Amino acid sequence: MVPARPQLGALFVTLATLGTSLAGQADSAQPGSPNLSGKWAITGPAISLTFLTLKQTGSQLRGEISKHGQCLSKDVKLTVTLEGDVNGRIVRLHVTDARLDGDFENPCTEYAVFVNSQIDFRGEVSVDGKKIEGPSDRAGSAMSTWTLSR
């Protein structure tokens, strides 16, 4: 296995806490819960301009984060899929899938294997509904605080 550049490893750990879009389902929020569907900017340690788009159906959230970068001087795309829910103002998301795509025979993508570790995000939606902030958690150990904003 050829290791990816350190930035991609850090990028995966960073992005693996959050999520983006599913087509074809109606947006709807539970009564008493904010509607979180839409585009969100992610900020936190070691995150450079990253966006996600959440799709909400009832209290269920689903999404995907896509981030372009380079590995061994070749373009790659990291995609992280998340699922979760919103209950009142509390949001929970967890990683369900991650993959690294790129050119054929790029060792970074050909041998990329992501272990599904238990990385979770639990945040609270601000009163105005424009921010979600909270810690990311990796197998029971708080890693850092993330902020989603729109």
VOGU-3710 file (C-alpha; in Angstrom, 3 decimals, decimal comma):
1> mvparpqlga> 0,000/0,000/0,000  1,332/3,415/-0,939  0,547/6,014/1,752  -1,371/9,132/0,701  0,087/12,509/1,480  -0,382/13,489/5,144  -2,879/16,194/4,161  -5,252/13,592/2,719  -5,053/11,456/5,843  -5,827/14,491/7,994
11> lfvtlatlgt> -8,522/15,553/5,533  -10,271/12,187/5,859  -10,251/12,277/9,655  -11,478/15,860/9,527  -14,207/15,268/6,964  -15,261/11,930/8,343  -17,244/13,703/11,027  -19,744/15,399/8,776  -22,171/15,113/5,513  -23,978/16,164/1,716
21> slagqadsaq> -26,845/15,549/-0,725  -29,338/12,940/-1,778  -31,541/13,684/-4,771  -35,218/12,925/-5,115  -36,511/13,245/-1,554  -38,628/16,104/-0,300  -37,134/18,387/2,311  -39,114/18,416/5,522  -38,431/19,040/9,168  -40,155/17,590/12,209
31> pgspnlsgkw> -42,372/20,049/14,084  -40,162/21,742/16,690  -36,969/20,888/14,781  -35,237/23,317/12,422  -35,054/22,542/8,702  -31,356/21,793/8,111  -31,576/21,002/4,392  -29,149/23,036/2,338  -25,511/24,015/1,966  -23,279/24,385/5,040
41> aitgpaislt> -19,665/25,563/5,398  -17,542/23,483/7,783  -14,901/25,068/10,001  -12,615/23,468/12,530  -8,965/22,582/13,060  -7,160/21,553/9,856  -10,181/22,165/7,603  -9,710/24,311/4,532  -12,856/25,601/2,791  -15,103/22,556/2,888
51> fltlkqtgsq> -18,828/22,456/2,192  -21,595/19,962/2,689  -25,212/19,849/1,653  -27,642/18,173/4,006  -30,939/16,636/2,945  -33,551/16,318/5,685  -36,592/14,053/5,578  -38,557/14,280/8,807  -35,952/13,990/11,542  -33,523/12,003/9,364
61> lrgeiskhgq> -30,407/13,646/7,890  -28,312/12,336/5,049  -25,445/13,845/3,151  -22,112/13,648/1,414  -18,982/15,765/1,568  -16,803/15,942/-1,533  -13,337/17,439/-1,371  -10,864/17,720/-4,236  -7,124/17,613/-3,572  -3,851/16,193/-4,813
71> clskdvkltv> -1,927/13,057/-3,963  1,405/12,255/-5,597  0,837/15,321/-7,846  -2,409/13,857/-9,223  -5,969/15,052/-8,692  -8,089/13,015/-6,272  -11,585/13,372/-4,842  -12,486/12,319/-1,311  -16,169/11,540/-0,760  -17,596/10,937/2,712
81> tlegdvngri> -21,229/9,894/3,201  -23,021/10,526/6,487  -26,359/9,768/8,084  -27,950/11,015/11,257  -30,875/12,804/12,785  -32,067/16,000/14,385  -34,074/15,981/17,606  -35,135/19,477/18,632  -31,906/21,459/18,286  -29,552/18,466/18,719
91> vrlhvtdarl> -27,927/17,100/15,544  -26,138/13,759/15,317  -24,196/12,563/12,264  -22,000/9,511/11,687  -19,909/8,254/8,767  -21,463/5,472/6,693  -19,011/5,389/3,756  -15,808/6,996/2,463  -13,881/6,629/-0,774  -10,994/8,208/-2,664
101> dgdfenpcte> -11,344/8,477/-6,451  -8,769/9,506/-9,046  -6,921/8,564/-12,192  -6,547/4,919/-13,170  -3,412/3,373/-11,632  -2,932/6,232/-9,164  -1,497/4,407/-6,124  -3,265/6,854/-3,816  -6,671/5,746/-5,034  -5,918/2,227/-6,191
111> yavfvnsqid> -4,864/1,110/-2,724  -6,914/3,488/-0,573  -8,770/1,632/2,147  -10,796/3,442/4,779  -11,606/1,616/7,964  -15,053/2,466/9,254  -14,084/3,793/12,629  -16,776/5,186/14,846  -16,485/8,889/14,143  -19,491/10,882/15,250
121> frgevsvdgk> -20,535/14,508/15,392  -23,039/15,832/17,918  -23,904/19,492/17,701  -26,490/22,005/18,744  -28,311/24,237/16,270  -28,195/27,951/17,136  -31,469/29,725/17,918  -31,392/31,479/14,517  -30,745/28,144/12,716  -27,595/29,417/10,999
131> kiegpsdrag> -24,968/27,441/12,964  -24,474/23,953/14,304  -21,612/23,615/16,766  -20,293/20,720/18,788  -17,540/18,164/19,293  -16,536/15,401/16,967  -15,929/12,098/18,660  -13,788/9,166/17,603  -14,680/5,963/19,425  -15,532/7,801/22,638
141> samstwtlsr> -12,679/10,345/22,592  -13,531/13,970/21,856  -11,308/15,152/18,991  -12,207/18,833/18,536  -15,067/21,279/18,045  -16,646/21,786/14,621  -18,897/24,555/13,395  -21,311/24,280/10,466  -22,645/27,603/9,222  -24,811/28,931/6,412
//
